[in-house]
C-alpha cells in the first residue's frame, strides 16, 4: 500500500492510498468522461477532500493526465501484444475482439481515449488534443503493422495500409461508443465479424 507522506514540519501525513485514489479517479473518468466529472464527484469517489486532491494530484486536468497515463499503461500493453501476433490478420482480430470484452468484470464501458473526447468545450481543448494525439499514435502503430504485412505479402499488393488502419481504427472506436450505449458483448462480436469481412482477399 503506497501511503504518501509529507516531510516533517510540512503538516500531517496524507492518510490515504495514492494508487487506490488514482484508480478511483480513473474509474470515474472512464464512466463519465472528463467534462462529465466534477471535482465533487472526484473527491467523493476518492474519499478525500479538495485540499488533499490538490496537494497530491494538482488540479482536475493534472489528475486526468495522471489517470490517462495509468490507463494507457494497460491499454498500451494490450495494443503491443496485439501487434506482436504472427500475422496482421491475427493482430487485428485480437485488437477488435478484445474490445468486445470491455464491459466484462464490471469494467466501465468504453475506451477512455474515446469517451473522454465525446464532448468538449473551450475549457478542455488541451485534453481533447491529447486524446486525439493518442488515438492517432495508436492508429500509426496499426498502420505500421499493416505496412509490414504488405511487405511480407500477407496483403494484396494494391492494399493501402493507411486506409485499412483508419478503417479498423474507426471500427475499434465505434465498438467503444456502442459499449457506452449498452451493446452486449454478443452484439459487439457480431460487429467485429462483419468488419473482418473487409479484410483484403
N, C-alpha and C positions, 0 to 999 in steps of 0.2 A: 504494500500500500504506500503510495507516494504522497507524503504529507509535506506541504510547502510550509517552511518556517521562516520567520523574519529574524534577522540577526539581533543579538542582544542590544537593547536600547532603542530598537526600532518599533517596539509595540508588541502586542501579543501574537503568538503563532497562529497561522490560519489552520483551524481545526477541521479541515475538510480535505478530501482526496482530490487532488488536482486532475488526475486522469479520469476519475469517475465523473467529476463535474463536467469535463470536456466532452466525455461520451454522452452525457445527458444533453448538452448543448447541440451536439451533432445530431442526435436523435430528433430533437425538436426542429432543427433547421431542415432535416430531411422530410419531416411531416408537414411543415408549414411554409417552407421556403424562407428566404432571407427577409423580405419585406413583411411577410405574414407573421413574423416572430417579433414580439416586443421585448423590451428589457424586463418587463414584469413577468412575461412568460418564461424568460430565461432564468431569472433569479428563483422563481418558484420551482422550476424543473430541476435546477442545480442545487437547490437547498441552501442558497447563500443570499446575502444582501447585496445591494448595488456597490457599496464601497469595496466589498471583498471581490466582486466581479471585476471592478475597475483595477484593483490592485494586482490581481492575479492574471488577468487576460487583456486589460486595456478596454477600449470601448467595444460596442457591438460589432463594428466592422472588423476590428482586430480579432475578436473572438471568432467571427465567422471564418476568417483566414486560417486560424489555428484549427478549427473544426474541419475545414476543407482539406488541410494538409493531412489530418488524420484519416479522413475519408479516402483520399487518393492513395494512401499507403496500401490499403486493402484492395481498392479498385484497380490500382496500377499493377499490383501483383497478379490479379486475375487477368488483366489485359495482356501482360507479358507472358503468362502461362498459355493463354490462348494463341498468341502469335508464335509461340515456340512449337506448336503442333507440327508434325512431319509434313503436312500438306496445307496449302492455303485454304482449301475447302474445309478441312478439319478445324482450322483456326477460326474461320467464320462461323461454323456450326457451334463450336464451343462458346464463342462470344454471344451469339444470339440465343441459344438455348439456355445459357447461363442467366441471361436477362429475364427469362420467364420465371425464374425461381426467386425473383427479387422480393416477393411477398412472403416467402416461407419463414417459419420460425418467428413470427411476429415482427419481421423486418419491416421498417417503414416503407411505404410504397414509393416507387420511383427512384430515379437516379438524381443525386444532389446537383450534378452538373446541368441537369435539365430542369428539375423542379425549382432550383434556386434562381432560375432565369425566366420562369414563366411570366412573371410580372416584374416591372421595374420602373422606377421614377428617376428623376434627375439626382435624387439623393443616393441612388445605388449604382451610378454609372460605372464606378471603379469595379464594383462586384460583377456587374454584367460583362465588362470587358475581360475580366479574369476568367470567368466561366466560359466565355466564348473562346478565349485562347486555349484553355484546357481541352475543350471539345475538339478544337482544330488540331491540337497536338495528338490527341488520340486517333483522329482520322488519318493524320500523317503516318502514324505507326502502321495502321491498317493498309494504307496505300503502299508503303514500303514493302510490306509482306506480299502484296499482290504484284508489285513490280518484280520481286524475286521469283514469284510463281510464273510470271510471264517469261523471264529469262530461262527458267528451268523447263519451259514448255508444258507446264501444268495447265496453262491457259492458252486459248487460241491466239494466234499472232496478232489478230486485229482487235484484241481486248484493250480497252482503255482503263488502266488501273485506277486512275484518279476518279473517273466516273463511277467505277464499280465500288470503290471505297466510299464515295459520297452516298451512293445508293444504300449500302449496308449500314452506314452510319445513321442515315435517316431512318431506316427501319429500327435500328437499335434505340434511337431516341424516341421513336413512336411507341415502342414497346413500353418504355417508361411512362409515357403520357397515358397509355391505355391502362397500365397498372394503377396509376394515380386515380383514374376514373373507375376503378373497381373490377377490371377484367380479371378473370381467373387464370391460373397457370395453364389450364387446358386451352382456353381461348387464345392465350398468347402463343402457345405452342403451335396452334393451327396457323397463326400468322407467320411464324418462322418457317413452317413447312411450305407455305405458299411463296414466301420471299426467296427461299433457296432454289425454287424452280427457275429463278432468273440467272442462276449460275451458268456462265458461258459453256456451251457444249463443245 
